[in-house]
Amino acid sequence: MSDHFSGPRADADPAIDLADLFAFPSPSGPGGLVLVMDVFPNARPGVLFSDAADYRFRVRPVAIPSGHPGSLFDVGTGEYAFTCTFSAPVGPAADGEPTQRGTCVLPNGETVSLEVNDERGGHGPGVRMYAGLRMDPFFMDVQKEVETRATRRLAFLPKGNNTAEGLDVLTIVVELDVATVLGPASGTVFAVAAETVTAGPYPLRLERLGRPEVKNVLLSSNGVDTTNSVDLRDLYNEEDPFRLGPSYLGAYRARLNANLVFFDGLDGKLDWPTQPDGTHPLTELLLADFLVVDIAEPYAEDSYFEIERALLEGRVHTTCGGRSLNDDAIDTLYTLIVNANRGPRVSDGVHHATVPASREFPYLAPPNPDPPAPISVPTAAASR
């Protein structure tokens, strides 16, 4: 499920488990950027953020090479960070539930404060934010995706079952006017990643997230990686989103090269020829694991991975890229890795969330007051 339950550490502490990341131009007007980080999959009523972790959006300007198919993004070294921290719960309030305060430090050092679950959110010059419980915007037939990998055939049905149906998450939403908050010289194209780190003067990275399903699908163990068979997700979670360390880079490359060939063959034909050494054309692009969004283009709900596809094809992108809350990213991902967008769209049969997101802040639907029992997500290895 996107990045839900993405490793043993996340399973042990759901409050630091990054479930999803979204970045898209503001639907309300030009020049705005919306950042959404979901944590705590299967959240129950009354859950709150960890007071021992920092929740951070990391944003960097990006230059896009033109006319060179297969090039990589040129990500700047300058960074704009939005770091959100939360107090220990106090209370209870009038409704009998404990309350919690949040503070977000902006790239310019200014702070925005709010009360968790307060619909009014918090405001500052050129920025508004919300933090609290909302309905999970993710949608996917996880069981059929797992079956696809376990049986090595496309197992999706025309009408799938949304595994995230009715579930809730904790979310942090930051909407900003880019020129006001980042400065007029910051540009319009940005790389966006999220992370949770330990609070304090010497933070340790607990989870990191860029694109959906990198860890749970693309880096999964499917019995095709002859180099190693270990669970790489916790190691990958410790990596800087913008600069992978050398220690395990070979392991990530080997897993992606093997898995991408595996996915390419699910429809019985190969659409992604590899290099003589086995390198897959998508491997290096996917290892640059962040969302890429262009706020100069208008808001769109179906443009996930469009800027990356344009880069692969050596053309100019025509939409905002990034990832909206209603984007069917799973269908986009599977179509890309199975047939390189040269065949019919590969769909898991689920096309929208339990309640689709709106175009009004804070965008995610209100929480389900009576969510279903917590789900258990199987792995392909366990299904064999």
Beta strands, then each sheet from edge to edge (+ up, - down):
strand 1: 18-25
strand 2: 32-39
strand 3: 53-63
strand 4: 74-75
strand 5: 80-86
strand 6: 101-105
strand 7: 111-115
strand 8: 122-124
strand 9: 127-135
strand 10: 168-177
strand 11: 189-198
strand 12: 205-209
strand 13: 291-294
sheet 1: 1+ 2- 10+ 9- 8+
sheet 2: 4+ 3- 5+ 6- 7+
sheet 3: 4+ 3- 11+ 12-
sheet 4: 4+ 3- 11+ 13-
end
